Amino acid sequence: MPNDLSPRLLRAFVAVAEELHFTRAAVRLYVAQQALSRDIRSLERELGAVLFVRSTRRVALTPEGERLLPYALRVLAAHDGLAAAFGRGAADEARPLAVDVAAPVSTGQRVLEAAREAAPGVEFVARYYSGLTAAAADILAGRIDVSFGRVAGLPRETLAGLEHDLVRYERVAVLLPQEHRLAGLSEVPLAALEGETLYAGAGNPDTAEWTSYAQALFAGRGIQLAAPFPKIEGEREFSRVVRGRGWSVLATTVFIGIEGMVLRPLTEPVPLSPVSVVWRRGLRHPGLTALREAARKPDGDEGWRLRPPGSWLPAPDEALHGP
């Protein structure tokens, strides 16, 4: 085992491991595909192991590649943290901060607006892509700086490269067609959903943390998770697909309005979805400071971090955020 592996080789490995596609990985790293392939071969020679199985149709990790990935992510997170602490200085702090807030109607958007008002000299650049699983990968790759979402649903090796603050417990709800038998209720008891099938992003790898939340919530309650469906891009397309298929949808009370559907909070128990602000470990930027401060302020006015009586969290969230 070499003692001086180049971070460049590890970064190349992680990009291919996450994309499972050499062309996409090369675009992500801004390098030629030949150079990327050369780096992977160099890393395999240094480790004395084959890391990928390649064919004309697919790329897959070997068992040795699977074993290397969590170590590589931790090494790169530490390397990036060191660079952030000592290598970038004032010039880095002056650059725009790239923030993924998932949707224009979201907790992240509200925090971003408050941070912009509190720090008018900082340039925040918003991105609107749903899913913390995808956003976390982008944070670790340096494509964005900050995102919001359910950190307990991330893989442990991903979480090792991130820092996070709890912002809010969003109340979980169900989005129902207006003609649904439960649409007339002001709140929907979970037991009333027995026998129902709800869409919760299955099939969309970008939102895996939300699908795993739904699986925990539905377990033992007779509620079915809708079968995997291709990733749905954009609010208009989401509305079209959901209404066309007659789906009910697991959501939160902070959600877009869809014509012909009603949003009803769930109760008995009251499921909560923790939303945290998430950033790359070691990041230093005045915009991040402003975001973290803005995320704390609503607590006094709206009780964002208060858990109501009879609330419920999945076990990983309980372990991470405490009672």
Secondary structure as the mmCIF struct_conf table of DSSP 4:
data_model
#
loop_
_struct_conf.conf_type_id
_struct_conf.id
_struct_conf.beg_label_comp_id
_struct_conf.beg_label_asym_id
_struct_conf.beg_label_seq_id
_struct_conf.end_label_comp_id
_struct_conf.end_label_asym_id
_struct_conf.end_label_seq_id
BEND BEND1 ASN A 3 ASN A 3
HELX_RH_AL_P HELX_RH_AL_P1 PRO A 7 GLU A 19
BEND BEND2 LEU A 20 LEU A 20
HELX_RH_AL_P HELX_RH_AL_P2 PHE A 22 LEU A 29
TURN_TY1_P TURN_TY1_P1 TYR A 30 TYR A 30
BEND BEND3 VAL A 31 VAL A 31
HELX_RH_AL_P HELX_RH_AL_P3 GLN A 33 LEU A 47
TURN_TY1_P TURN_TY1_P2 GLY A 48 GLY A 48
BEND BEND4 ALA A 49 ALA A 49
STRN STRN1 PHE A 52 ARG A 54
BEND BEND5 THR A 56 ARG A 57
STRN STRN2 VAL A 59 LEU A 61
HELX_RH_AL_P HELX_RH_AL_P4 PRO A 63 PHE A 86
TURN_TY1_P TURN_TY1_P3 GLY A 87 GLY A 87
BEND BEND6 ARG A 88 ARG A 88
HELX_RH_AL_P HELX_RH_AL_P5 GLY A 89 ALA A 94
BEND BEND7 ARG A 95 ARG A 95
HELX_LH_PP_P HELX_LH_PP_P1 PRO A 96 PRO A 96
STRN STRN3 LEU A 97 ASP A 100
BEND BEND8 ALA A 102 SER A 106
HELX_RH_AL_P HELX_RH_AL_P6 THR A 107 ALA A 118
TURN_TY1_P TURN_TY1_P4 PRO A 120 GLY A 121
BEND BEND9 VAL A 122 VAL A 122
STRN STRN4 PHE A 124 ARG A 127
HELX_RH_AL_P HELX_RH_AL_P7 LEU A 132 ALA A 141
TURN_TY1_P TURN_TY1_P5 GLY A 142 GLY A 142
BEND BEND10 ARG A 143 ARG A 143
BEND BEND11 ASP A 145 ASP A 145
STRN STRN5 VAL A 146 GLY A 149
HELX_RH_3T_P HELX_RH_3T_P1 VAL A 151 GLY A 153
BEND BEND12 LEU A 154 LEU A 154
HELX_RH_AL_P HELX_RH_AL_P8 ARG A 156 LEU A 159
TURN_TY1_P TURN_TY1_P6 ALA A 160 GLY A 161
STRN STRN6 LEU A 162 PRO A 177
TURN_TY1_P TURN_TY1_P7 GLN A 178 GLU A 179
BEND BEND13 HIS A 180 HIS A 180
TURN_TY1_P TURN_TY1_P8 ARG A 181 GLY A 184
BEND BEND14 SER A 186 GLU A 187
STRN STRN7 VAL A 188 PRO A 189
HELX_RH_3T_P HELX_RH_3T_P2 LEU A 190 LEU A 193
TURN_TY1_P TURN_TY1_P9 GLU A 194 GLY A 195
STRN STRN8 THR A 197 TYR A 199
TURN_TY1_P TURN_TY1_P10 ALA A 202 GLY A 203
HELX_RH_3T_P HELX_RH_3T_P3 PRO A 205 THR A 207
HELX_RH_AL_P HELX_RH_AL_P9 ALA A 208 PHE A 218
TURN_TY1_P TURN_TY1_P11 ALA A 219 GLY A 222
HELX_LH_PP_P HELX_LH_PP_P2 ILE A 223 ILE A 223
STRN STRN9 GLN A 224 LEU A 225
HELX_LH_PP_P HELX_LH_PP_P3 ALA A 226 PRO A 228
HELX_LH_PP_P HELX_LH_PP_P4 PRO A 230 GLU A 233
BEND BEND15 GLY A 234 GLY A 234
HELX_RH_AL_P HELX_RH_AL_P10 GLU A 235 ARG A 245
TURN_TY1_P TURN_TY1_P12 GLY A 246 GLY A 246
STRN STRN10 SER A 248 THR A 252
BEND BEND16 THR A 253 VAL A 254
TURN_TY1_P TURN_TY1_P13 GLU A 259 GLY A 260
STRN STRN11 MET A 261 THR A 267
BEND BEND17 GLU A 268 PRO A 269
STRN STRN12 VAL A 270 ARG A 280
TURN_TY1_P TURN_TY1_P14 ARG A 281 GLY A 282
HELX_RH_AL_P HELX_RH_AL_P11 PRO A 286 ARG A 296
TURN_TY1_P TURN_TY1_P15 LYS A 297 LYS A 297
HELX_RH_AL_P HELX_RH_AL_P12 PRO A 298 GLU A 302
TURN_TY1_P TURN_TY1_P16 TRP A 304 ARG A 305
HELX_LH_PP_P HELX_LH_PP_P5 LEU A 306 PRO A 308
TURN_TY1_P TURN_TY1_P17 PRO A 309 GLY A 310
STRN STRN13 SER A 311 TRP A 312
HELX_RH_AL_P HELX_RH_AL_P13 ALA A 315 HIS A 321
#
